């Protein structure tokens, strides 16, 4: 077990709170996976505020080698109406990709201005 002096945590506001039209994606800034391997946990804290009954927040991890072409990581998504929830980064599915980011959108119906998404990245590095 590692003691607290060997654990460091960083929190980054990836996507500020904003509304979008139904189906319009917003993308968080890329995370350089090469700097975080192998002893790091990455979690996207996904915040959805929904006043429209049929609208849900949809979040998913994407990976890239070049920052231009992005691929969805299957099984690395969250779709719900909850206020706040974690979306852990699946290292096992990322292969040798160099970059990762979260895509967020509102889906299900026409959105209202109070329907919003927001994301914060949490990274926790283990060891010294």
N, CA, C and O atoms as a Tinker XYZ file with bonds, in Angstrom:
   512  protein
     1  N      0.838000   -1.189000    0.000000    73     2
     2  CA     0.000000    0.000000    0.000000    64     1     3
     3  C      0.880000    1.249000    0.000000    63     2     4     5
     4  O      1.858000    1.332000    0.743000    81     3
     5  N      0.527000    2.196000   -0.825000    73     3     6
     6  CA     1.297000    3.435000   -0.911000    64     5     7
     7  C      0.789000    4.452000    0.098000    63     6     8     9
     8  O     -0.418000    4.602000    0.286000    81     7
     9  N      1.707000    5.143000    0.740000    73     7    10
    10  CA     1.269000    6.179000    1.668000    64     9    11
    11  C      1.026000    7.477000    0.911000    63    10    12    13
    12  O      1.386000    7.605000   -0.259000    81    11
    13  N      0.410000    8.434000    1.593000    73    11    14
    14  CA    -0.041000    9.662000    0.923000    64    13    15
    15  C      1.101000   10.485000    0.342000    63    14    16    17
    16  O      0.858000   11.271000   -0.574000    81    15
    17  N      2.321000   10.349000    0.822000    73    15    18
    18  CA     3.403000   11.150000    0.264000    64    17    19
    19  C      3.832000   10.665000   -1.122000    63    18    20    21
    20  O      4.573000   11.357000   -1.820000    81    19
    21  N      3.370000    9.482000   -1.520000    73    19    22
    22  CA     3.698000    8.952000   -2.832000    64    21    23
    23  C      2.532000    9.027000   -3.813000    63    22    24    25
    24  O      2.566000    8.393000   -4.867000    81    23
    25  N      1.518000    9.785000   -3.476000    73    23    26
    26  CA     0.358000    9.942000   -4.348000    64    25    27
    27  C      0.162000   11.430000   -4.626000    63    26    28    29
    28  O      0.107000   12.234000   -3.696000    81    27
    29  N      0.057000   11.798000   -5.901000    73    27    30
    30  CA    -0.232000   13.189000   -6.235000    64    29    31
    31  C     -1.479000   13.242000   -7.109000    63    30    32    33
    32  O     -1.670000   12.399000   -7.986000    81    31
    33  N     -2.316000   14.229000   -6.865000    73    31    34
    34  CA    -3.578000   14.365000   -7.589000    64    33    35
    35  C     -3.622000   15.720000   -8.282000    63    34    36    37
    36  O     -3.239000   16.735000   -7.701000    81    35
    37  N     -4.093000   15.730000   -9.530000    73    35    38
    38  CA    -4.272000   16.963000  -10.288000    64    37    39
    39  C     -5.705000   17.013000  -10.792000    63    38    40    41
    40  O     -6.229000   16.009000  -11.274000    81    39
    41  N     -6.342000   18.172000  -10.686000    73    39    42
    42  CA    -7.700000   18.364000  -11.193000    64    41    43
    43  C     -7.649000   19.478000  -12.239000    63    42    44    45
    44  O     -7.114000   20.557000  -11.981000    81    43
    45  N     -8.203000   19.212000  -13.409000    73    43    46
    46  CA    -8.212000   20.173000  -14.511000    64    45    47
    47  C     -9.642000   20.371000  -14.995000    63    46    48    49
    48  O    -10.346000   19.395000  -15.257000    81    47
    49  N    -10.077000   21.617000  -15.116000    73    47    50
    50  CA   -11.383000   21.889000  -15.706000    64    49    51
    51  C    -11.264000   21.695000  -17.210000    63    50    52    53
    52  O    -10.697000   22.530000  -17.914000    81    51
    53  N    -11.807000   20.578000  -17.694000    73    51    54
    54  CA   -11.672000   20.224000  -19.099000    64    53    55
    55  C    -12.720000   20.917000  -19.967000    63    54    56    57
    56  O    -12.398000   21.461000  -21.023000    81    55
    57  N    -13.959000   20.896000  -19.523000    73    55    58
    58  CA   -15.055000   21.548000  -20.261000    64    57    59
    59  C    -15.875000   22.367000  -19.280000    63    58    60    61
    60  O    -16.504000   21.795000  -18.390000    81    59
    61  N    -15.889000   23.678000  -19.412000    73    59    62
    62  CA   -16.716000   24.491000  -18.528000    64    61    63
    63  C    -18.197000   24.209000  -18.783000    63    62    64    65
    64  O    -18.566000   23.717000  -19.850000    81    63
    65  N    -19.026000   24.517000  -17.816000    73    63    66
    66  CA   -20.466000   24.308000  -17.940000    64    65    67
    67  C    -21.010000   25.091000  -19.126000    63    66    68    69
    68  O    -20.795000   26.298000  -19.245000    81    67
    69  N    -21.722000   24.381000  -20.004000    73    67    70
    70  CA   -22.313000   25.024000  -21.182000    64    69    71
    71  C    -23.451000   24.159000  -21.707000    63    70    72    73
    72  O    -23.523000   22.962000  -21.429000    81    71
    73  N    -24.330000   24.784000  -22.463000    73    71    74
    74  CA   -25.401000   24.053000  -23.124000    64    73    75
    75  C    -25.051000   23.894000  -24.601000    63    74    76    77
    76  O    -24.247000   24.649000  -25.146000    81    75
    77  N    -25.663000   22.906000  -25.234000    73    75    78
    78  CA   -25.480000   22.707000  -26.672000    64    77    79
    79  C    -26.801000   22.236000  -27.257000    63    78    80    81
    80  O    -27.685000   21.781000  -26.531000    81    79
    81  N    -26.929000   22.347000  -28.555000    73    79    82
    82  CA   -28.092000   21.786000  -29.239000    64    81    83
    83  C    -28.028000   20.265000  -29.147000    63    82    84    85
    84  O    -26.946000   19.696000  -29.006000    81    83
    85  N    -29.165000   19.617000  -29.225000    73    83    86
    86  CA   -29.238000   18.168000  -29.179000    64    85    87
    87  C    -28.274000   17.541000  -30.182000    63    86    88    89
    88  O    -28.328000   17.852000  -31.372000    81    87
    89  N    -27.392000   16.659000  -29.706000    73    87    90
    90  CA   -26.472000   15.948000  -30.576000    64    89    91
    91  C    -25.190000   16.666000  -30.930000    63    90    92    93
    92  O    -24.371000   16.117000  -31.667000    81    91
    93  N    -24.982000   17.881000  -30.430000    73    91    94
    94  CA   -23.758000   18.624000  -30.708000    64    93    95
    95  C    -22.706000   18.266000  -29.670000    63    94    96    97
    96  O    -22.928000   18.441000  -28.472000    81    95
    97  N    -21.555000   17.762000  -30.125000    73    95    98
    98  CA   -20.499000   17.354000  -29.201000    64    97    99
    99  C    -19.583000   18.508000  -28.843000    63    98   100   101
   100  O    -19.332000   19.410000  -29.642000    81    99
   101  N    -19.093000   18.446000  -27.615000    73    99   102
   102  CA   -18.010000   19.315000  -27.152000    64   101   103
   103  C    -16.864000   18.400000  -26.748000    63   102   104   105
   104  O    -17.092000   17.290000  -26.267000    81   103
   105  N    -15.628000   18.864000  -26.941000    73   103   106
   106  CA   -14.477000   18.021000  -26.671000    64   105   107
   107  C    -13.560000   18.668000  -25.645000    63   106   108   109
   108  O    -13.244000   19.855000  -25.725000    81   107
   109  N    -13.143000   17.861000  -24.682000    73   107   110
   110  CA   -12.167000   18.322000  -23.709000    64   109   111
   111  C    -10.786000   18.383000  -24.336000    63   110   112   113
   112  O    -10.554000   17.794000  -25.393000    81   111
   113  N     -9.869000   19.088000  -23.694000    73   111   114
   114  CA    -8.506000   19.157000  -24.235000    64   113   115
   115  C     -7.838000   17.786000  -24.151000    63   114   116   117
   116  O     -8.172000   16.987000  -23.276000    81   115
   117  N     -6.904000   17.511000  -25.050000    73   115   118
   118  CA    -6.236000   16.213000  -25.029000    64   117   119
   119  C     -5.335000   16.046000  -23.804000    63   118   120   121
   120  O     -4.734000   17.001000  -23.311000    81   119
   121  N     -5.265000   14.818000  -23.340000    73   119   122
   122  CA    -4.364000   14.430000  -22.262000    64   121   123
   123  C     -3.240000   13.612000  -22.899000    63   122   124   125
   124  O     -3.505000   12.674000  -23.650000    81   123
   125  N     -2.003000   13.960000  -22.605000    73   123   126
   126  CA    -0.858000   13.227000  -23.141000    64   125   127
   127  C     -0.660000   11.954000  -22.321000    63   126   128   129
   128  O     -0.134000   12.005000  -21.209000    81   127
   129  N     -1.076000   10.826000  -22.863000    73   127   130
   130  CA    -0.991000    9.552000  -22.148000    64   129   131
   131  C      0.444000    9.102000  -21.933000    63   130   132   133
   132  O      0.734000    8.398000  -20.966000    81   131
   133  N      1.338000    9.497000  -22.814000    73   131   134
   134  CA     2.733000    9.086000  -22.680000    64   133   135
   135  C      3.374000    9.647000  -21.408000    63   134   136   137
   136  O      4.298000    9.043000  -20.862000    81   135
   137  N      2.894000   10.784000  -20.942000    73   135   138
   138  CA     3.436000   11.372000  -19.720000    64   137   139
   139  C      2.864000   10.723000  -18.465000    63   138   140   141
   140  O      3.433000   10.864000  -17.383000    81   139
   141  N      1.747000   10.015000  -18.599000    73   139   142
   142  CA     1.060000    9.476000  -17.432000    64   141   143
   143  C      1.248000    7.979000  -17.228000    63   142   144   145
   144  O      1.016000    7.477000  -16.128000    81   143
   145  N      1.664000    7.256000  -18.263000    73   143   146
   146  CA     1.871000    5.810000  -18.108000    64   145   147
   147  C      3.042000    5.574000  -17.182000    63   146   148   149
   148  O      3.915000    6.440000  -17.126000    81   147
   149  N      3.136000    4.501000  -16.465000    73   147   150
   150  CA     2.116000    3.471000  -16.328000    64   149   151
   151  C      1.363000    3.562000  -15.013000    63   150   152   153
   152  O      0.411000    2.811000  -14.797000    81   151
   153  N      1.768000    4.462000  -14.134000    73   151   154
   154  CA     1.226000    4.430000  -12.775000    64   153   155
   155  C      0.315000    5.616000  -12.495000    63   154   156   157
   156  O      0.532000    6.373000  -11.549000    81   155
   157  N     -0.701000    5.765000  -13.324000    73   155   158
   158  CA    -1.599000    6.898000  -13.151000    64   157   159
   159  C     -3.040000    6.475000  -13.410000    63   158   160   161
   160  O     -3.315000    5.681000  -14.310000    81   159
   161  N     -3.941000    7.007000  -12.623000    73   159   162
   162  CA    -5.375000    6.796000  -12.809000    64   161   163
   163  C     -5.951000    8.100000  -13.356000    63   162   164   165
   164  O     -5.633000    9.182000  -12.863000    81   163
   165  N     -6.799000    7.988000  -14.376000    73   163   166
   166  CA    -7.447000    9.171000  -14.946000    64   165   167
   167  C     -8.957000    8.976000  -14.839000    63   166   168   169
   168  O     -9.488000    7.943000  -15.246000    81   167
   169  N     -9.639000    9.971000  -14.291000    73   167   170
   170  CA   -11.092000    9.915000  -14.175000    64   169   171
   171  C    -11.662000   11.225000  -14.692000    63   170   172   173
   172  O    -11.191000   12.303000  -14.329000    81   171
   173  N    -12.678000   11.126000  -15.542000    73   171   174
   174  CA   -13.415000   12.309000  -15.967000    64   173   175
   175  C    -14.626000   12.437000  -15.057000    63   174   176   177
   176  O    -15.452000   11.528000  -14.979000    81   175
   177  N    -14.727000   13.552000  -14.380000    73   175   178
   178  CA   -15.898000   13.839000  -13.532000    64   177   179
   179  C    -16.916000   14.544000  -14.419000    63   178   180   181
   180  O    -16.720000   15.695000  -14.809000    81   179
   181  N    -17.997000   13.850000  -14.732000    73   179   182
   182  CA   -18.996000   14.341000  -15.673000    64   181   183
   183  C    -20.189000   14.916000  -14.920000    63   182   184   185
   184  O    -20.793000   14.239000  -14.089000    81   183
   185  N    -20.521000   16.159000  -15.212000    73   183   186
   186  CA   -21.631000   16.827000  -14.531000    64   185   187
   187  C    -22.713000   17.180000  -15.555000    63   186   188   189
   188  O    -22.456000   17.875000  -16.539000    81   187
   189  N    -23.916000   16.690000  -15.303000    73   187   190
   190  CA   -25.057000   16.978000  -16.162000    64   189   191
   191  C    -26.113000   17.706000  -15.355000    63   190   192   193
   192  O    -26.455000   17.282000  -14.251000    81   191
   193  N    -26.632000   18.796000  -15.895000    73   191   194
   194  CA   -27.781000   19.480000  -15.318000    64   193   195
   195  C    -28.858000   19.476000  -16.392000    63   194   196   197
   196  O    -28.672000   20.039000  -17.471000    81   195
   197  N    -29.991000   18.835000  -16.090000    73   195   198
   198  CA   -31.033000   18.658000  -17.092000    64   197   199
   199  C    -32.379000   19.108000  -16.531000    63   198   200   201
   200  O    -32.789000   18.674000  -15.454000    81   199
   201  N    -33.059000   19.981000  -17.269000    73   199   202
   202  CA   -34.426000   20.374000  -16.900000    64   201   203
   203  C    -35.440000   19.836000  -17.904000    63   202   204   205
   204  O    -36.629000   19.749000  -17.595000    81   203
   205  N    -34.984000   19.476000  -19.098000    73   203   206
   206  CA   -35.856000   18.906000  -20.119000    64   205   207
   207  C    -35.975000   17.403000  -19.867000    63   206   208   209
   208  O    -34.960000   16.710000  -19.809000    81   207
   209  N    -37.186000   16.894000  -19.719000    73   207   210
   210  CA   -37.425000   15.516000  -19.293000    64   209   211
   211  C    -36.728000   14.484000  -20.166000    63   210   212   213
   212  O    -36.154000   13.538000  -19.627000    81   211
   213  N    -36.750000   14.618000  -21.471000    73   211   214
   214  CA   -36.229000   13.590000  -22.368000    64   213   215
   215  C    -34.732000   13.726000  -22.675000    63   214   216   217
   216  O    -34.202000   12.935000  -23.455000    81   215
   217  N    -34.044000   14.699000  -22.088000    73   215   218
   218  CA   -32.633000   14.934000  -22.390000    64   217   219
   219  C    -31.740000   14.190000  -21.395000    63   218   220   221
   220  O    -32.025000   14.153000  -20.198000    81   219
   221  N    -30.661000   13.601000  -21.905000    73   219   222
   222  CA   -29.651000   12.963000  -21.062000    64   221   223
   223  C    -28.275000   13.462000  -21.478000    63   222   224   225
   224  O    -28.073000   13.883000  -22.616000    81   223
   225  N    -27.343000   13.410000  -20.554000    73   223   226
   226  CA   -25.954000   13.722000  -20.869000    64   225   227
   227  C    -25.254000   12.462000  -21.349000    63   226   228   229
   228  O    -25.481000   11.381000  -20.806000    81   227
   229  N    -24.407000   12.590000  -22.360000    73   227   230
   230  CA   -23.672000   11.457000  -22.912000    64   229   231
   231  C    -22.201000   11.837000  -22.957000    63   230   232   233
   232  O    -21.832000   12.852000  -23.548000    81   231
   233  N    -21.369000   11.025000  -22.336000    73   231   234
   234  CA   -19.933000   11.274000  -22.261000    64   233   235
   235  C    -19.196000   10.030000  -22.716000    63   234   236   237
   236  O    -19.636000    8.911000  -22.451000    81   235
   237  N    -18.065000   10.220000  -23.408000    73   235   238
   238  CA   -17.262000    9.062000  -23.794000    64   237   239
   239  C    -15.802000    9.465000  -23.949000    63   238   240   241
   240  O    -15.482000   10.601000  -24.298000    81   239
   241  N    -14.922000    8.493000  -23.677000    73   239   242
   242  CA   -13.494000    8.676000  -23.885000    64   241   243
   243  C    -13.167000    8.431000  -25.352000    63   242   244   245
   244  O    -13.732000    7.543000  -25.990000    81   243
   245  N    -12.248000    9.233000  -25.872000    73   243   246
   246  CA   -11.721000    9.051000  -27.214000    64   245   247
   247  C    -10.192000    9.053000  -27.138000    63   246   248   249
   248  O     -9.606000    9.670000  -26.248000    81   247
   249  N     -9.554000    8.351000  -28.089000    73   247   250
   250  CA    -8.092000    8.291000  -28.145000    64   249   251
   251  C     -7.609000    8.648000  -29.547000    63   250   252   253
   252  O     -8.348000    8.539000  -30.526000    81   251
   253  N     -6.336000    9.082000  -29.617000    73   251   254
   254  CA    -5.758000    9.493000  -30.897000    64   253   255
   255  C     -4.244000    9.325000  -30.846000    63   254   256   257
   256  O     -3.639000    9.341000  -29.775000    81   255
   257  N     -3.645000    9.165000  -32.021000    73   255   258
   258  CA    -2.191000    9.178000  -32.134000    64   257   259
   259  C     -1.666000   10.548000  -32.534000    63   258   260   261
   260  O     -0.540000   10.913000  -32.195000    81   259
   261  N     -2.495000   11.313000  -33.265000    73   259   262
   262  CA    -2.013000   12.562000  -33.839000    64   261   263
   263  C     -2.803000   13.806000  -33.436000    63   262   264   265
   264  O     -2.428000   14.916000  -33.815000    81   263
   265  N     -3.900000   13.642000  -32.666000    73   263   266
   266  CA    -4.717000   14.787000  -32.274000    64   265   267
   267  C     -5.650000   15.270000  -33.366000    63   266   268   269
   268  O     -6.358000   16.260000  -33.182000    81   267
   269  N     -5.660000   14.584000  -34.503000    73   267   270
   270  CA    -6.538000   14.946000  -35.618000    64   269   271
   271  C     -7.648000   13.912000  -35.775000    63   270   272   273
   272  O     -8.829000   14.258000  -35.814000    81   271
   273  N     -7.264000   12.658000  -35.864000    73   271   274
   274  CA    -8.228000   11.562000  -35.999000    64   273   275
   275  C     -8.439000   10.950000  -34.615000    63   274   276   277
   276  O     -7.485000   10.522000  -33.966000    81   275
   277  N     -9.701000   10.914000  -34.168000    73   275   278
   278  CA   -10.048000   10.409000  -32.834000    64   277   279
   279  C    -10.930000    9.179000  -32.958000    63   278   280   281
   280  O    -11.774000    9.092000  -33.849000    81   279
   281  N    -10.723000    8.223000  -32.045000    73   279   282
   282  CA   -11.479000    6.974000  -32.025000    64   281   283
   283  C    -12.188000    6.841000  -30.681000    63   282   284   285
   284  O    -11.600000    7.105000  -29.632000    81   283
   285  N    -13.460000    6.429000  -30.720000    73   283   286
   286  CA   -14.205000    6.171000  -29.489000    64   285   287
   287  C    -13.687000    4.893000  -28.853000    63   286   288   289
   288  O    -13.402000    3.922000  -29.554000    81   287
   289  N    -13.561000    4.882000  -27.522000    73   287   290
   290  CA   -13.203000    3.666000  -26.807000    64   289   291
   291  C    -14.491000    2.948000  -26.421000    63   290   292   293
   292  O    -15.276000    3.452000  -25.617000    81   291
   293  N    -14.697000    1.798000  -26.983000    73   291   294
   294  CA   -15.917000    1.032000  -26.716000    64   293   295
   295  C    -15.985000    0.649000  -25.247000    63   294   296   297
   296  O    -15.000000    0.201000  -24.660000    81   295
   297  N    -17.158000    0.831000  -24.666000    73   295   298
   298  CA   -17.356000    0.510000  -23.260000    64   297   299
   299  C    -16.880000    1.595000  -22.313000    63   298   300   301
   300  O    -16.978000    1.434000  -21.096000    81   299
   301  N    -16.364000    2.704000  -22.846000    73   299   302
   302  CA   -15.848000    3.797000  -22.024000    64   301   303
   303  C    -16.761000    5.005000  -22.168000    63   302   304   305
   304  O    -16.336000    6.078000  -22.596000    81   303
   305  N    -18.031000    4.807000  -21.798000    73   303   306
   306  CA   -19.009000    5.888000  -21.940000    64   305   307
   307  C    -19.954000    5.912000  -20.751000    63   306   308   309
   308  O    -20.056000    4.954000  -19.985000    81   307
   309  N    -20.625000    7.013000  -20.627000    73   307   310
   310  CA   -21.600000    7.216000  -19.550000    64   309   311
   311  C    -22.773000    7.980000  -20.147000    63   310   312   313
   312  O    -22.589000    9.001000  -20.809000    81   311
   313  N    -23.982000    7.476000  -19.906000    73   311   314
   314  CA   -25.183000    8.122000  -20.437000    64   313   315
   315  C    -26.216000    8.103000  -19.321000    63   314   316   317
   316  O    -26.714000    7.042000  -18.943000    81   315
   317  N    -26.534000    9.281000  -18.795000    73   315   318
   318  CA   -27.551000    9.325000  -17.747000    64   317   319
   319  C    -27.978000   10.750000  -17.440000    63   318   320   321
   320  O    -27.491000   11.709000  -18.040000    81   319
   321  N    -28.878000   10.865000  -16.513000    73   319   322
   322  CA   -29.409000   12.157000  -16.099000    64   321   323
   323  C    -28.890000   12.572000  -14.730000    63   322   324   325
   324  O    -29.336000   13.579000  -14.180000    81   323
   325  N    -27.953000   11.809000  -14.173000    73   323   326
   326  CA   -27.479000   12.107000  -12.825000    64   325   327
   327  C    -26.697000   13.409000  -12.796000    63   326   328   329
   328  O    -26.141000   13.847000  -13.804000    81   327
   329  N    -26.670000   14.001000  -11.645000    73   327   330
   330  CA   -26.010000   15.283000  -11.475000    64   329   331
   331  C    -24.506000   15.179000  -11.691000    63   330   332   333
   332  O    -23.921000   16.026000  -12.365000    81   331
   333  N    -23.872000   14.153000  -11.129000    73   331   334
   334  CA   -22.420000   14.057000  -11.176000    64   333   335
   335  C    -22.020000   12.591000  -11.183000    63   334   336   337
   336  O    -22.563000   11.802000  -10.409000    81   335
   337  N    -21.094000   12.220000  -12.030000    73   335   338
   338  CA   -20.662000   10.840000  -12.057000    64   337   339
   339  C    -19.282000   10.682000  -12.658000    63   338   340   341
   340  O    -18.874000   11.480000  -13.502000    81   339
   341  N    -18.548000    9.643000  -12.224000    73   339   342
   342  CA   -17.204000    9.400000  -12.736000    64   341   343
   343  C    -17.209000    8.574000  -14.017000    63   342   344   345
   344  O    -18.085000    7.735000  -14.229000    81   343
   345  N    -16.223000    8.825000  -14.858000    73   343   346
   346  CA   -15.988000    8.023000  -16.054000    64   345   347
   347  C    -14.493000    7.691000  -16.068000    63   346   348   349
   348  O    -13.690000    8.459000  -16.597000    81   347
   349  N    -14.119000    6.537000  -15.482000    73   347   350
   350  CA   -12.691000    6.170000  -15.429000    64   349   351
   351  C    -12.126000    5.909000  -16.820000    63   350   352   353
   352  O    -12.823000    5.414000  -17.706000    81   351
   353  N    -10.864000    6.247000  -16.996000    73   351   354
   354  CA   -10.201000    5.974000  -18.275000    64   353   355
   355  C     -9.777000    4.513000  -18.295000    63   354   356   357
   356  O     -9.114000    4.050000  -17.366000    81   355
   357  N    -10.154000    3.771000  -19.354000    73   355   358
   358  CA    -9.827000    2.341000  -19.421000    64   357   359
   359  C     -8.456000    2.095000  -20.064000    63   358   360   361
   360  O     -8.366000    1.901000  -21.276000    81   359
   361  N     -7.411000    2.102000  -19.269000    73   359   362
   362  CA    -6.070000    1.877000  -19.803000    64   361   363
   363  C     -6.010000    0.608000  -20.637000    63   362   364   365
   364  O     -5.315000    0.567000  -21.653000    81   363
   365  N     -6.728000   -0.426000  -20.222000    73   363   366
   366  CA    -6.705000   -1.717000  -20.916000    64   365   367
   367  C     -7.189000   -1.603000  -22.360000    63   366   368   369
   368  O     -6.791000   -2.410000  -23.201000    81   367
   369  N     -8.035000   -0.624000  -22.667000    73   367   370
   370  CA    -8.590000   -0.480000  -24.014000    64   369   371
   371  C     -7.831000    0.535000  -24.861000    63   370   372   373
   372  O     -8.081000    0.651000  -26.061000    81   371
   373  N     -6.909000    1.270000  -24.248000    73   371   374
   374  CA    -6.257000    2.386000  -24.937000    64   373   375
   375  C     -5.106000    1.969000  -25.844000    63   374   376   377
   376  O     -4.666000    2.748000  -26.689000    81   375
   377  N     -4.622000    0.756000  -25.672000    73   375   378
   378  CA    -3.515000    0.308000  -26.517000    64   377   379
   379  C     -2.334000    1.253000  -26.427000    63   378   380   381
   380  O     -1.997000    1.721000  -25.340000    81   379
   381  N     -1.704000    1.539000  -27.545000    73   379   382
   382  CA    -0.542000    2.421000  -27.566000    64   381   383
   383  C     -0.856000    3.845000  -27.979000    63   382   384   385
   384  O      0.048000    4.589000  -28.360000    81   383
   385  N     -2.126000    4.243000  -27.910000    73   383   386
   386  CA    -2.476000    5.605000  -28.312000    64   385   387
   387  C     -1.769000    6.633000  -27.433000    63   386   388   389
   388  O     -1.488000    6.370000  -26.264000    81   387
   389  N     -1.484000    7.799000  -27.998000    73   387   390
   390  CA    -0.726000    8.837000  -27.317000    64   389   391
   391  C     -1.587000    9.854000  -26.588000    63   390   392   393
   392  O     -1.147000   10.440000  -25.599000    81   391
   393  N     -2.831000   10.076000  -27.069000    73   391   394
   394  CA    -3.682000   11.130000  -26.524000    64   393   395
   395  C     -5.055000   10.588000  -26.159000    63   394   396   397
   396  O     -5.522000    9.605000  -26.735000    81   395
   397  N     -5.694000   11.240000  -25.197000    73   395   398
   398  CA    -7.072000   10.908000  -24.827000    64   397   399
   399  C     -7.822000   12.199000  -24.529000    63   398   400   401
   400  O     -7.224000   13.207000  -24.154000    81   399
   401  N     -9.133000   12.153000  -24.701000    73   399   402
   402  CA    -9.990000   13.288000  -24.360000    64   401   403
   403  C    -11.393000   12.756000  -24.097000    63   402   404   405
   404  O    -11.704000   11.609000  -24.416000    81   403
   405  N    -12.230000   13.599000  -23.512000    73   403   406
   406  CA   -13.638000   13.256000  -23.308000    64   405   407
   407  C    -14.485000   14.072000  -24.269000    63   406   408   409
   408  O    -14.257000   15.265000  -24.467000    81   407
   409  N    -15.467000   13.404000  -24.863000    73   407   410
   410  CA   -16.479000   14.075000  -25.684000    64   409   411
   411  C    -17.766000   14.105000  -24.866000    63   410   412   413
   412  O    -18.132000   13.104000  -24.250000    81   411
   413  N    -18.453000   15.242000  -24.857000    73   411   414
   414  CA   -19.697000   15.396000  -24.100000    64   413   415
   415  C    -20.779000   15.947000  -25.009000    63   414   416   417
   416  O    -20.517000   16.800000  -25.857000    81   415
   417  N    -22.003000   15.452000  -24.827000    73   415   418
   418  CA   -23.128000   16.016000  -25.569000    64   417   419
   419  C    -24.428000   15.752000  -24.832000    63   418   420   421
   420  O    -24.507000   14.881000  -23.967000    81   419
   421  N    -25.430000   16.513000  -25.188000    73   419   422
   422  CA   -26.791000   16.324000  -24.700000    64   421   423
   423  C    -27.581000   15.645000  -25.810000    63   422   424   425
   424  O    -27.492000   16.051000  -26.969000    81   423
   425  N    -28.352000   14.617000  -25.469000    73   423   426
   426  CA   -29.105000   13.880000  -26.476000    64   425   427
   427  C    -30.529000   13.614000  -25.999000    63   426   428   429
   428  O    -30.825000   13.725000  -24.809000    81   427
   429  N    -31.400000   13.265000  -26.930000    73   427   430
   430  CA   -32.738000   12.794000  -26.590000    64   429   431
   431  C    -33.873000   13.693000  -27.025000    63   430   432   433
   432  O    -34.945000   13.198000  -27.372000    81   431
   433  N    -33.673000   14.988000  -27.016000    73   431   434
   434  CA   -34.750000   15.929000  -27.372000    64   433   435
   435  C    -34.134000   17.307000  -27.587000    63   434   436   437
   436  O    -32.933000   17.500000  -27.400000    81   435
   437  N    -34.964000   18.251000  -27.979000    73   435   438
   438  CA   -34.510000   19.628000  -28.102000    64   437   439
   439  C    -34.103000   20.127000  -26.727000    63   438   440   441
   440  O    -34.855000   19.986000  -25.763000    81   439
   441  N    -32.919000   20.708000  -26.634000    73   439   442
   442  CA   -32.404000   21.142000  -25.340000    64   441   443
   443  C    -32.853000   22.561000  -24.999000    63   442   444   445
   444  O    -33.173000   23.356000  -25.883000    81   443
   445  N    -32.869000   22.857000  -23.720000    73   443   446
   446  CA   -33.174000   24.159000  -23.171000    64   445   447
   447  C    -31.892000   24.751000  -22.626000    63   446   448   449
   448  O    -30.949000   24.004000  -22.367000    81   447
   449  N    -31.812000   26.048000  -22.441000    73   447   450
   450  CA   -30.558000   26.674000  -22.017000    64   449   451
   451  C    -30.067000   26.209000  -20.653000    63   450   452   453
   452  O    -28.881000   26.336000  -20.350000    81   451
   453  N    -30.966000   25.666000  -19.817000    73   451   454
   454  CA   -30.541000   25.157000  -18.509000    64   453   455
   455  C    -30.039000   23.719000  -18.570000    63   454   456   457
   456  O    -29.568000   23.195000  -17.560000    81   455
   457  N    -30.127000   23.067000  -19.729000    73   455   458
   458  CA   -29.573000   21.724000  -19.911000    64   457   459
   459  C    -28.088000   21.890000  -20.218000    63   458   460   461
   460  O    -27.734000   22.460000  -21.250000    81   459
   461  N    -27.213000   21.400000  -19.334000    73   459   462
   462  CA   -25.782000   21.640000  -19.500000    64   461   463
   463  C    -24.945000   20.392000  -19.225000    63   462   464   465
   464  O    -25.394000   19.446000  -18.578000    81   463
   465  N    -23.722000   20.423000  -19.735000    73   463   466
   466  CA   -22.711000   19.422000  -19.417000    64   465   467
   467  C    -21.450000   20.148000  -18.959000    63   466   468   469
   468  O    -21.225000   21.308000  -19.305000    81   467
   469  N    -20.643000   19.454000  -18.185000    73   467   470
   470  CA   -19.340000   19.961000  -17.750000    64   469   471
   471  C    -18.462000   18.761000  -17.422000    63   470   472   473
   472  O    -18.965000   17.709000  -17.029000    81   471
   473  N    -17.142000   18.917000  -17.582000    73   471   474
   474  CA   -16.211000   17.826000  -17.301000    64   473   475
   475  C    -14.965000   18.381000  -16.618000    63   474   476   477
   476  O    -14.439000   19.429000  -16.992000    81   475
   477  N    -14.509000   17.642000  -15.599000    73   475   478
   478  CA   -13.202000   17.910000  -14.983000    64   477   479
   479  C    -12.388000   16.629000  -15.058000    63   478   480   481
   480  O    -12.909000   15.541000  -14.815000    81   479
   481  N    -11.095000   16.761000  -15.399000    73   479   482
   482  CA   -10.203000   15.615000  -15.393000    64   481   483
   483  C     -9.526000   15.517000  -14.025000    63   482   484   485
   484  O     -9.036000   16.512000  -13.491000    81   483
   485  N     -9.508000   14.332000  -13.480000    73   483   486
   486  CA    -8.756000   14.043000  -12.269000    64   485   487
   487  C     -7.661000   13.050000  -12.639000    63   486   488   489
   488  O     -7.954000   11.992000  -13.196000    81   487
   489  N     -6.431000   13.366000  -12.346000    73   487   490
   490  CA    -5.345000   12.407000  -12.543000    64   489   491
   491  C     -4.678000   12.166000  -11.204000    63   490   492   493
   492  O     -4.412000   13.100000  -10.448000    81   491
   493  N     -4.415000   10.917000  -10.924000    73   491   494
   494  CA    -3.759000   10.544000   -9.671000    64   493   495
   495  C     -2.559000    9.677000  -10.027000    63   494   496   497
   496  O     -2.707000    8.599000  -10.603000    81   495
   497  N     -1.391000   10.151000   -9.684000    73   495   498
   498  CA    -0.138000    9.435000   -9.980000    64   497   499
   499  C      0.307000    8.704000   -8.713000    63   498   500   501
   500  O      0.337000    9.271000   -7.621000    81   499
   501  N      0.650000    7.430000   -8.895000    73   499   502
   502  CA     1.125000    6.601000   -7.783000    64   501   503
   503  C      2.638000    6.424000   -7.901000    63   502   504   505
   504  O      3.176000    6.255000   -8.995000    81   503
   505  N      3.292000    6.464000   -6.785000    73   503   506
   506  CA     4.745000    6.294000   -6.758000    64   505   507
   507  C      5.464000    7.610000   -6.894000    63   506   508   509
   508  O      4.841000    8.654000   -7.089000    81   507
   509  N      6.777000    7.559000   -6.791000    73   507   510
   510  CA     7.548000    8.801000   -6.844000    64   509   511
   511  C      8.241000    8.981000   -8.159000    63   510   512
   512  O      8.933000    9.980000   -8.361000    81   511
